[in-house]
Amino acid sequence: MSAQEQTLGRRIMRLPGQLLLALINATAILVIVAAILAIIAFNRFETAGANLAADLTVKAVAELGVTPDALKMKLASLEEKMEALKAGLAQAKQNDDGPLRAQIAGLDTTLSELKAAVVKLGDAQPAVADAAIKQIGATVTDILLQLRNCGASGAKMSGGVMDLPTG
């Protein structure tokens, strides 16, 4: 046997080990890339979730026809009326209940207004769902487009051939 045959034989014997090492390296690189993409995707979904919540809140409040401040004022008014009613019930045991009936009527009116607002919110559910679906679709489309173009920074794809920027 010549020295060249021994060298070739040794190289052939080392091939399976080198192939295994190359596969392990490729797998490690793919795992790192997948982890980075997962982190990016989670960040995008978190941002999309925040945007969706804000859009849905705006849509729901718009469908109610009441500003958030006005709704807070109505709830505060209701709370005040409930406290006055409690005090009135405590006094009703001792006195005539004429003023108490007027307070109950005012409370009934406030509760009717709140019920109407809740019904409007329930009626707005299809519009809110449509807005949510549109927002999710737009966000997913943007993410997919950005992921598609992540390897082509500074270069444009046209007809399957990459055009490099000139200049």
LINDAMO-V194864 format. One record per run of one state. SS is the DSSP state (helix for helix, strand for strand, loop for the rest). FROM is the first residue (numbers start at 1). TO is the last residue. Records with the same first field share a line. If there is no record, write none. Layout:
SS->FROM-TO  FROM-TO
This chain:
loop->1-2  65-67  93-97  124-124  149-154  159-160  165-167
helix->3-64  68-92  98-123  125-148
strand->155-158  161-164
